[in-house]
Amino acid sequence: MDNLLASLADWRGELLARVRGLILDAVDGIEETWKWMGSPVWEKDGIIAVGNAHKQKVKLTFPRGAQLPDPCGVFNNGFGGKSWRAIDLHEGAALDTAAFQELVRQAAALNADSR
């Protein structure tokens, strides 16, 4: 992950580093892995979220996001799908860190309940 962050010498690297820290701090024991040609994946009892740095945004996809309550409206993409939801963060976008970390905790709990 450090190599990816170093290769993104702009706002995307800074944002992805910040989000990475929030995810790792949200739940003890989250593992960071790499899948699908270099995408960071955060897992605990299954995938919690996948990160991607695109040209105009940082995208965080929660494969089981449709099953998670999101009263603060953190998800802003993927509403047409039956399983995944995503958060697209553009340069300068604000992120409700408490609500985001709650989504991470809920995703981890959903994975644990499905074991």
NUVORO-549179 format. One record per atom (N, C-alpha, C): residue number from 1; atom name; x, y, z. Coordinates in nm, 2 decimals. Layout:
BEGIN
(node NUM 'CA' (X Y Z))
...
END
This chain:
BEGIN
(node 1 'N' (0.08 -0.12 0.00))
(node 1 'CA' (0.00 0.00 0.00))
(node 1 'C' (0.09 0.12 0.00))
(node 2 'N' (0.20 0.12 0.07))
(node 2 'CA' (0.28 0.24 0.08))
(node 2 'C' (0.34 0.27 -0.06))
(node 3 'N' (0.36 0.17 -0.15))
(node 3 'CA' (0.41 0.20 -0.28))
(node 3 'C' (0.30 0.27 -0.36))
(node 4 'N' (0.18 0.23 -0.35))
(node 4 'CA' (0.07 0.29 -0.42))
(node 4 'C' (0.05 0.44 -0.38))
(node 5 'N' (0.06 0.46 -0.25))
(node 5 'CA' (0.04 0.59 -0.20))
(node 5 'C' (0.15 0.68 -0.24))
(node 6 'N' (0.27 0.63 -0.25))
(node 6 'CA' (0.39 0.71 -0.30))
(node 6 'C' (0.38 0.74 -0.45))
(node 7 'N' (0.31 0.65 -0.52))
(node 7 'CA' (0.29 0.68 -0.67))
(node 7 'C' (0.19 0.78 -0.69))
(node 8 'N' (0.10 0.81 -0.60))
(node 8 'CA' (0.00 0.91 -0.61))
(node 8 'C' (0.04 1.03 -0.54))
(node 9 'N' (0.12 1.11 -0.60))
(node 9 'CA' (0.17 1.23 -0.54))
(node 9 'C' (0.08 1.35 -0.55))
(node 10 'N' (-0.05 1.33 -0.53))
(node 10 'CA' (-0.14 1.44 -0.54))
(node 10 'C' (-0.25 1.41 -0.43))
(node 11 'N' (-0.36 1.48 -0.44))
(node 11 'CA' (-0.47 1.47 -0.35))
(node 11 'C' (-0.52 1.33 -0.33))
(node 12 'N' (-0.51 1.25 -0.44))
(node 12 'CA' (-0.57 1.11 -0.43))
(node 12 'C' (-0.48 1.03 -0.33))
(node 13 'N' (-0.35 1.04 -0.33))
(node 13 'CA' (-0.27 0.97 -0.24))
(node 13 'C' (-0.29 1.01 -0.10))
(node 14 'N' (-0.31 1.14 -0.07))
(node 14 'CA' (-0.33 1.19 0.06))
(node 14 'C' (-0.47 1.14 0.11))
(node 15 'N' (-0.57 1.14 0.02))
(node 15 'CA' (-0.70 1.10 0.06))
(node 15 'C' (-0.71 0.95 0.09))
(node 16 'N' (-0.64 0.87 0.00))
(node 16 'CA' (-0.64 0.73 0.02))
(node 16 'C' (-0.57 0.69 0.15))
(node 17 'N' (-0.46 0.76 0.18))
(node 17 'CA' (-0.39 0.74 0.31))
(node 17 'C' (-0.48 0.77 0.43))
(node 18 'N' (-0.55 0.87 0.42))
(node 18 'CA' (-0.64 0.91 0.53))
(node 18 'C' (-0.75 0.81 0.55))
(node 19 'N' (-0.81 0.77 0.44))
(node 19 'CA' (-0.92 0.67 0.44))
(node 19 'C' (-0.86 0.53 0.50))
(node 20 'N' (-0.74 0.50 0.45))
(node 20 'CA' (-0.68 0.38 0.50))
(node 20 'C' (-0.66 0.38 0.65))
(node 21 'N' (-0.62 0.49 0.70))
(node 21 'CA' (-0.61 0.50 0.85))
(node 21 'C' (-0.74 0.49 0.92))
(node 22 'N' (-0.84 0.55 0.87))
(node 22 'CA' (-0.98 0.54 0.93))
(node 22 'C' (-1.03 0.40 0.93))
(node 23 'N' (-1.00 0.32 0.82))
(node 23 'CA' (-1.05 0.19 0.81))
(node 23 'C' (-0.97 0.10 0.91))
(node 24 'N' (-0.84 0.11 0.91))
(node 24 'CA' (-0.76 0.03 1.00))
(node 24 'C' (-0.79 0.06 1.15))
(node 25 'N' (-0.82 0.19 1.18))
(node 25 'CA' (-0.86 0.22 1.32))
(node 25 'C' (-1.00 0.19 1.36))
(node 26 'N' (-1.09 0.16 1.26))
(node 26 'CA' (-1.23 0.13 1.30))
(node 26 'C' (-1.25 0.00 1.37))
(node 27 'N' (-1.17 -0.10 1.32))
(node 27 'CA' (-1.20 -0.24 1.38))
(node 27 'C' (-1.06 -0.30 1.40))
(node 28 'N' (-1.04 -0.36 1.51))
(node 28 'CA' (-0.92 -0.44 1.54))
(node 28 'C' (-0.91 -0.56 1.45))
(node 29 'N' (-0.80 -0.59 1.39))
(node 29 'CA' (-0.77 -0.71 1.32))
(node 29 'C' (-0.81 -0.70 1.17))
(node 30 'N' (-0.83 -0.58 1.12))
(node 30 'CA' (-0.86 -0.57 0.97))
(node 30 'C' (-0.73 -0.60 0.90))
(node 31 'N' (-0.73 -0.68 0.80))
(node 31 'CA' (-0.61 -0.71 0.72))
(node 31 'C' (-0.62 -0.63 0.59))
(node 32 'N' (-0.51 -0.58 0.54))
(node 32 'CA' (-0.50 -0.51 0.42))
(node 32 'C' (-0.43 -0.61 0.32))
(node 33 'N' (-0.50 -0.63 0.21))
(node 33 'CA' (-0.45 -0.72 0.11))
(node 33 'C' (-0.45 -0.65 -0.03))
(node 34 'N' (-0.41 -0.72 -0.13))
(node 34 'CA' (-0.41 -0.67 -0.27))
(node 34 'C' (-0.48 -0.77 -0.36))
(node 35 'N' (-0.57 -0.72 -0.44))
(node 35 'CA' (-0.64 -0.81 -0.53))
(node 35 'C' (-0.66 -0.73 -0.66))
(node 36 'N' (-0.70 -0.80 -0.76))
(node 36 'CA' (-0.75 -0.74 -0.89))
(node 36 'C' (-0.65 -0.63 -0.94))
(node 37 'N' (-0.53 -0.68 -0.97))
(node 37 'CA' (-0.43 -0.59 -1.04))
(node 37 'C' (-0.39 -0.47 -0.95))
(node 38 'N' (-0.38 -0.49 -0.82))
(node 38 'CA' (-0.33 -0.38 -0.74))
(node 38 'C' (-0.42 -0.30 -0.66))
(node 39 'N' (-0.55 -0.35 -0.64))
(node 39 'CA' (-0.64 -0.27 -0.56))
(node 39 'C' (-0.62 -0.31 -0.41))
(node 40 'N' (-0.61 -0.21 -0.32))
(node 40 'CA' (-0.61 -0.24 -0.18))
(node 40 'C' (-0.75 -0.29 -0.14))
(node 41 'N' (-0.74 -0.39 -0.06))
(node 41 'CA' (-0.86 -0.45 -0.01))
(node 41 'C' (-0.85 -0.47 0.14))
(node 42 'N' (-0.95 -0.43 0.21))
(node 42 'CA' (-0.95 -0.44 0.36))
(node 42 'C' (-1.05 -0.55 0.40))
(node 43 'N' (-1.00 -0.65 0.48))
(node 43 'CA' (-1.08 -0.77 0.50))
(node 43 'C' (-1.08 -0.80 0.65))
(node 44 'N' (-1.19 -0.86 0.70))
(node 44 'CA' (-1.20 -0.92 0.83))
(node 44 'C' (-1.32 -1.01 0.81))
(node 45 'N' (-1.30 -1.14 0.81))
(node 45 'CA' (-1.40 -1.24 0.79))
(node 45 'C' (-1.47 -1.23 0.66))
(node 46 'N' (-1.40 -1.17 0.56))
(node 46 'CA' (-1.45 -1.14 0.43))
(node 46 'C' (-1.41 -1.00 0.39))
(node 47 'N' (-1.44 -0.96 0.27))
(node 47 'CA' (-1.41 -0.82 0.22))
(node 47 'C' (-1.50 -0.72 0.29))
(node 48 'N' (-1.44 -0.62 0.34))
(node 48 'CA' (-1.51 -0.50 0.39))
(node 48 'C' (-1.52 -0.39 0.29))
(node 49 'N' (-1.41 -0.36 0.23))
(node 49 'CA' (-1.40 -0.25 0.13))
(node 49 'C' (-1.29 -0.27 0.03))
(node 50 'N' (-1.30 -0.22 -0.09))
(node 50 'CA' (-1.20 -0.22 -0.19))
(node 50 'C' (-1.17 -0.07 -0.23))
(node 51 'N' (-1.05 -0.03 -0.24))
(node 51 'CA' (-1.01 0.11 -0.27))
(node 51 'C' (-0.96 0.12 -0.41))
(node 52 'N' (-0.99 0.22 -0.48))
(node 52 'CA' (-0.93 0.25 -0.61))
(node 52 'C' (-0.91 0.40 -0.63))
(node 53 'N' (-0.80 0.43 -0.68))
(node 53 'CA' (-0.77 0.57 -0.72))
(node 53 'C' (-0.79 0.59 -0.86))
(node 54 'N' (-0.89 0.66 -0.90))
(node 54 'CA' (-0.92 0.69 -1.04))
(node 54 'C' (-0.86 0.83 -1.07))
(node 55 'N' (-0.87 0.87 -1.20))
(node 55 'CA' (-0.81 1.00 -1.24))
(node 55 'C' (-0.88 1.12 -1.16))
(node 56 'N' (-1.01 1.11 -1.15))
(node 56 'CA' (-1.09 1.22 -1.09))
(node 56 'C' (-1.15 1.19 -0.95))
(node 57 'N' (-1.12 1.07 -0.90))
(node 57 'CA' (-1.18 1.03 -0.77))
(node 57 'C' (-1.11 0.92 -0.70))
(node 58 'N' (-1.14 0.91 -0.57))
(node 58 'CA' (-1.10 0.79 -0.50))
(node 58 'C' (-1.23 0.71 -0.47))
(node 59 'N' (-1.24 0.59 -0.51))
(node 59 'CA' (-1.36 0.51 -0.49))
(node 59 'C' (-1.34 0.40 -0.39))
(node 60 'N' (-1.43 0.39 -0.30))
(node 60 'CA' (-1.43 0.29 -0.19))
(node 60 'C' (-1.56 0.21 -0.21))
(node 61 'N' (-1.54 0.08 -0.25))
(node 61 'CA' (-1.66 -0.01 -0.27))
(node 61 'C' (-1.67 -0.11 -0.16))
(node 62 'N' (-1.79 -0.11 -0.11))
(node 62 'CA' (-1.83 -0.21 -0.01))
(node 62 'C' (-1.91 -0.32 -0.08))
(node 63 'N' (-1.86 -0.44 -0.09))
(node 63 'CA' (-1.93 -0.54 -0.17))
(node 63 'C' (-2.07 -0.58 -0.11))
(node 64 'N' (-2.09 -0.56 0.02))
(node 64 'CA' (-2.22 -0.59 0.08))
(node 64 'C' (-2.29 -0.47 0.13))
(node 65 'N' (-2.25 -0.35 0.07))
(node 65 'CA' (-2.30 -0.23 0.12))
(node 65 'C' (-2.45 -0.21 0.12))
(node 66 'N' (-2.52 -0.28 0.03))
(node 66 'CA' (-2.67 -0.26 0.02))
(node 66 'C' (-2.73 -0.32 0.15))
(node 67 'N' (-2.66 -0.40 0.22))
(node 67 'CA' (-2.71 -0.46 0.34))
(node 67 'C' (-2.68 -0.38 0.47))
(node 68 'N' (-2.61 -0.27 0.45))
(node 68 'CA' (-2.57 -0.19 0.56))
(node 68 'C' (-2.66 -0.06 0.58))
(node 69 'N' (-2.71 -0.03 0.70))
(node 69 'CA' (-2.78 0.09 0.72))
(node 69 'C' (-2.68 0.21 0.70))
(node 70 'N' (-2.73 0.31 0.64))
(node 70 'CA' (-2.65 0.43 0.61))
(node 70 'C' (-2.73 0.56 0.64))
(node 71 'N' (-2.77 0.58 0.77))
(node 71 'CA' (-2.85 0.69 0.80))
(node 71 'C' (-2.79 0.83 0.77))
(node 72 'N' (-2.66 0.83 0.76))
(node 72 'CA' (-2.59 0.96 0.74))
(node 72 'C' (-2.57 0.99 0.59))
(node 73 'N' (-2.60 0.89 0.50))
(node 73 'CA' (-2.59 0.91 0.36))
(node 73 'C' (-2.45 0.91 0.31))
(node 74 'N' (-2.36 0.83 0.37))
(node 74 'CA' (-2.22 0.83 0.33))
(node 74 'C' (-2.21 0.77 0.19))
(node 75 'N' (-2.28 0.66 0.16))
(node 75 'CA' (-2.28 0.60 0.02))
(node 75 'C' (-2.33 0.70 -0.08))
(node 76 'N' (-2.27 0.71 -0.19))
(node 76 'CA' (-2.32 0.80 -0.30))
(node 76 'C' (-2.31 0.74 -0.43))
(node 77 'N' (-2.29 0.61 -0.44))
(node 77 'CA' (-2.29 0.54 -0.57))
(node 77 'C' (-2.33 0.39 -0.55))
(node 78 'N' (-2.38 0.33 -0.66))
(node 78 'CA' (-2.42 0.19 -0.65))
(node 78 'C' (-2.56 0.16 -0.61))
(node 79 'N' (-2.64 0.26 -0.61))
(node 79 'CA' (-2.78 0.24 -0.56))
(node 79 'C' (-2.86 0.15 -0.65))
(node 80 'N' (-2.82 0.13 -0.77))
(node 80 'CA' (-2.90 0.04 -0.86))
(node 80 'C' (-2.87 -0.10 -0.84))
(node 81 'N' (-2.76 -0.13 -0.77))
(node 81 'CA' (-2.72 -0.27 -0.75))
(node 81 'C' (-2.79 -0.34 -0.63))
(node 82 'N' (-2.79 -0.47 -0.63))
(node 82 'CA' (-2.85 -0.54 -0.52))
(node 82 'C' (-2.76 -0.57 -0.41))
(node 83 'N' (-2.63 -0.55 -0.43))
(node 83 'CA' (-2.53 -0.59 -0.32))
(node 83 'C' (-2.44 -0.48 -0.28))
(node 84 'N' (-2.37 -0.42 -0.38))
(node 84 'CA' (-2.26 -0.33 -0.35))
(node 84 'C' (-2.31 -0.19 -0.34))
(node 85 'N' (-2.23 -0.11 -0.26))
(node 85 'CA' (-2.25 0.04 -0.26))
(node 85 'C' (-2.11 0.10 -0.25))
(node 86 'N' (-2.10 0.22 -0.30))
(node 86 'CA' (-1.97 0.28 -0.30))
(node 86 'C' (-1.97 0.43 -0.25))
(node 87 'N' (-1.85 0.47 -0.22))
(node 87 'CA' (-1.83 0.61 -0.18))
(node 87 'C' (-1.73 0.67 -0.28))
(node 88 'N' (-1.78 0.76 -0.36))
(node 88 'CA' (-1.69 0.83 -0.46))
(node 88 'C' (-1.65 0.96 -0.39))
(node 89 'N' (-1.52 0.98 -0.38))
(node 89 'CA' (-1.46 1.10 -0.31))
(node 89 'C' (-1.38 1.18 -0.42))
(node 90 'N' (-1.43 1.30 -0.45))
(node 90 'CA' (-1.36 1.38 -0.54))
(node 90 'C' (-1.27 1.48 -0.47))
(node 91 'N' (-1.18 1.55 -0.54))
(node 91 'CA' (-1.09 1.64 -0.47))
(node 91 'C' (-1.16 1.74 -0.39))
(node 92 'N' (-1.12 1.76 -0.27))
(node 92 'CA' (-1.19 1.86 -0.18))
(node 92 'C' (-1.31 1.81 -0.11))
(node 93 'N' (-1.36 1.68 -0.14))
(node 93 'CA' (-1.48 1.63 -0.08))
(node 93 'C' (-1.47 1.61 0.07))
(node 94 'N' (-1.57 1.64 0.14))
(node 94 'CA' (-1.58 1.62 0.28))
(node 94 'C' (-1.62 1.47 0.31))
(node 95 'N' (-1.57 1.41 0.41))
(node 95 'CA' (-1.61 1.28 0.45))
(node 95 'C' (-1.65 1.28 0.60))
(node 96 'N' (-1.77 1.24 0.63))
(node 96 'CA' (-1.81 1.23 0.77))
(node 96 'C' (-1.74 1.11 0.83))
(node 97 'N' (-1.63 1.13 0.90))
(node 97 'CA' (-1.54 1.02 0.94))
(node 97 'C' (-1.61 0.93 1.04))
(node 98 'N' (-1.69 0.98 1.13))
(node 98 'CA' (-1.75 0.90 1.23))
(node 98 'C' (-1.85 0.80 1.16))
(node 99 'N' (-1.93 0.86 1.06))
(node 99 'CA' (-2.03 0.78 0.99))
(node 99 'C' (-1.96 0.68 0.90))
(node 100 'N' (-1.84 0.71 0.84))
(node 100 'CA' (-1.77 0.62 0.76))
(node 100 'C' (-1.71 0.51 0.84))
(node 101 'N' (-1.66 0.54 0.96))
(node 101 'CA' (-1.60 0.43 1.04))
(node 101 'C' (-1.72 0.34 1.09))
(node 102 'N' (-1.83 0.39 1.11))
(node 102 'CA' (-1.95 0.31 1.15))
(node 102 'C' (-1.98 0.21 1.04))
(node 103 'N' (-1.98 0.26 0.91))
(node 103 'CA' (-2.00 0.17 0.80))
(node 103 'C' (-1.90 0.06 0.80))
(node 104 'N' (-1.77 0.09 0.83))
(node 104 'CA' (-1.67 -0.01 0.83))
(node 104 'C' (-1.70 -0.11 0.94))
(node 105 'N' (-1.74 -0.06 1.06))
(node 105 'CA' (-1.77 -0.15 1.17))
(node 105 'C' (-1.89 -0.24 1.14))
(node 106 'N' (-1.99 -0.19 1.08))
(node 106 'CA' (-2.11 -0.26 1.04))
(node 106 'C' (-2.08 -0.37 0.93))
(node 107 'N' (-1.99 -0.33 0.84))
(node 107 'CA' (-1.95 -0.43 0.74))
(node 107 'C' (-1.87 -0.55 0.80))
(node 108 'N' (-1.79 -0.52 0.90))
(node 108 'CA' (-1.71 -0.62 0.97))
(node 108 'C' (-1.81 -0.71 1.05))
(node 109 'N' (-1.90 -0.65 1.11))
(node 109 'CA' (-2.00 -0.73 1.19))
(node 109 'C' (-2.09 -0.82 1.10))
(node 110 'N' (-2.12 -0.76 0.98))
(node 110 'CA' (-2.20 -0.84 0.89))
(node 110 'C' (-2.12 -0.96 0.84))
(node 111 'N' (-1.99 -0.94 0.81))
(node 111 'CA' (-1.91 -1.05 0.77))
(node 111 'C' (-1.90 -1.16 0.88))
(node 112 'N' (-1.88 -1.11 1.01))
(node 112 'CA' (-1.87 -1.20 1.12))
(node 112 'C' (-2.00 -1.28 1.14))
(node 113 'N' (-2.11 -1.22 1.12))
(node 113 'CA' (-2.24 -1.28 1.14))
(node 113 'C' (-2.26 -1.39 1.03))
(node 114 'N' (-2.20 -1.37 0.92))
(node 114 'CA' (-2.22 -1.46 0.80))
(node 114 'C' (-2.13 -1.58 0.80))
(node 115 'N' (-2.04 -1.59 0.90))
(node 115 'CA' (-1.94 -1.70 0.91))
(node 115 'C' (-2.01 -1.83 0.95))
END
